[in-house]
Amino acid sequence: SESIYENEIKYFQENMEIPFFVGIDLEGCWNPFENFKEFPAFNEISNEDEAYKVGKEQGQLLRKLGFNINFSPVVDIEDNIWNCRTFKNNVAGNAVYYIRGLQGQGIIATAKHYPGNTLVGKDPHSNVAFSVVKEDDLKPFEWSVKNGVKAVMVNNLITRGQASSDFKPSVVSGNVINNLRKDFDGLILSDEVGMTGLRGFYGDEKRMY
């Protein structure tokens, strides 16, 4: 229930000189609060007004529960793995309006998974994965950054094309991170470091860390 989240987060935040970042993956088709609050999957959102409304409603709930960062929205242009985590059209525009709705409630939004084209091949959760980044893949991130998104999450894919990761996962690529940093001074986050996309690349976890 809502009170469980509120009480637990309040307990851990009490007397903290530096408050915790309390994050959640409330995005796409994954809703951890589905037992008490329904939200549409991103592929069910038709226009910018709906995107703004969903962002605002999610932001209101997260603020009430005590969260301060949401690892959302997914701004990859296509999703052929989950088929519901990204907007079905006008990805850049819908993302911007969702971000405005969410951050208008004081919740940090996270555009992911930079540099894009993350959800069209092998699933990086369970595979070392590769992708070719095109100019269109970067546009939703550029729009998000220009419109004030406060965080960007970098993926675990080995990329080439418009964003080359130099034969290593993007999240540990100086080329990818530095190119993002040129136009973005906000929070840069890594995708899950336990994914095979990163862990499998190194083989030995000691080398990864």
TADA-V179863 format. One record per backbone hydrogen bond with DSSP energy under -0.5 kcal/mol. CO is the residue of the C=O (numbers start at 1). NH is the residue of the N-H. Records with the same first field share a line. If there is no record, write none. Layout:
BEGIN
CO = NH  NH
END
This chain:
BEGIN
1 = 4  5
2 = 6
3 = 7
4 = 8
5 = 9
6 = 10
7 = 11
8 = 12
9 = 13
10 = 14
13 = 16
15 = 17
17 = 19
20 = 22
21 = 23
22 = 68  69
24 = 26  71
25 = 27
27 = 30
29 = 31
30 = 27
31 = 34
33 = 36  37
41 = 44
42 = 45  88
44 = 46
47 = 51
48 = 52
49 = 53
50 = 54
51 = 55
52 = 56
53 = 57
54 = 58
55 = 59
56 = 60
57 = 61
58 = 62
59 = 63
60 = 64
61 = 65
62 = 66  67
68 = 108
69 = 24
70 = 72
72 = 110
73 = 75  112
78 = 119
84 = 42  43
90 = 94
91 = 95
92 = 96
93 = 97
94 = 98
95 = 99
96 = 100
97 = 101
98 = 102
99 = 103
100 = 104
102 = 105  107
103 = 106
108 = 70
109 = 151
111 = 153
112 = 75  76
113 = 116
114 = 155
119 = 80  81
122 = 124
123 = 126  127
124 = 197
125 = 196
127 = 129
129 = 158
131 = 133  160
133 = 162
134 = 137  138
135 = 138  139
136 = 140
138 = 141  142
139 = 143
140 = 144
141 = 145
142 = 146
143 = 147
144 = 149
145 = 148
150 = 187
151 = 111
152 = 189
153 = 113  114
154 = 191
155 = 171
157 = 159  170
158 = 131
159 = 165
160 = 133
165 = 168
168 = 159
169 = 172
170 = 173
172 = 174
173 = 177
174 = 178
175 = 179
176 = 180
177 = 181
178 = 182
180 = 183  184
187 = 152  189
189 = 154
192 = 195
195 = 198  199
196 = 200  201
198 = 202
199 = 203
202 = 204
203 = 205
204 = 207  208
205 = 209
END
